[in-house]
Amino acid sequence: MLEAIRRAMTFLRQKQILHKLGVVISVAVIGIACYVLYHMLRGIDVNEVIEAIKSTEPSQIAMAGLFVAAGYFTLTFYDLFAVRAIGHSEVPYRINALAAFTSYSIGHNVGASVFTGGAVRYRIYSAYGLNAIDVAKICFLAGLTFWLGNAAVLGLGISYHPEAAASIDLLPPWLNRTIAMMIIAALVGYVVWVWTQPRVVGRGPWTVVLPGGPLTLLQITIGIIDLGFCALAMYVLVPDEPNLGFVVVAVIFVSATLLGFASHSPGGLGVFDAAMLVGLWQMDREELLGGMLLFRVLYYLSPFVISVILLTFREVIIGARSKRLQQAALKLDPGPPPEAAYVRKRSDGGA
């Protein structure tokens, strides 16, 4: 059965069906989101949104900022785990942290995070001898951690509170709970699958050994903590009334994040917002929009600016260091003196 699945996937890749299907899904998600967002935002009073932002307590913003910082700190372990998993333990943690923070914050804002984040990672890791294949493996394992965490959060959250997802997918609660239990079962099955014996994906130099059972549980834990901090930041910023509880907000937040990720739009712009407005329809729209705008500033805009500054300083430092090395090399080997060059030109028949 696995061989049949592999043959089918190979055929789909050769015909570029998966790529075309992905483009169609992205366009469809963005189109539906724009339609929903247009109808949700009709009648919105911009002044009330601004007033809602101004009325937000500084302590709330500070707490949300701390949760965002904790979430990005957890993201650094995505790269630390992936780099260690492919056998490059010589790369220090500070480099893993820089690569993870900058690649995710830039990828979140620019869109197509697989390519933009991969380019940032390659620029950083190539200085430590890692090649493009190594970086691709790191991206794959980091993405695997992300999806395992999402599956765990959605599976547990929806099975506990299926009505939360029903506000977005419009499915009956019993069906949402059934889907959630299937997600949990698939997650457990995957853990058992990698626990029984070493599993390998890919071919040739692209071969990746999947983390075993204990390491997979660590991956899931990292993903859950990351999403938990992000959901807490959003929970702090949404209106207090009606109090829907953290689990409901977390399920809707993760669902909206995944829809935004599937659309490949920068920061899930439009898609994430529409899903949040639909999922949290009980809340005042102006106050909810105010909280979402603050979240975007904290989670998307601020880390993006910091990442650009960090990468700029890094390039300046690398350029200055390279220039010093070239100057030192010229001092050690300045080349032949001008007189010798003149004599050599005369012997060659030069003027």
Helices and strands as residue ranges (DSSP letters): H 2-14, H 17-41, H 46-54, H 58-85, H 93-110, H 113-125, G 126-128, H 132-160, H 162-169, H 173-196, E 200-201, G 204-206, E 208-209, H 213-237, H 246-263, G 266-268, H 271-279, H 285-296, I 297-301, H 302-332, H 338-347
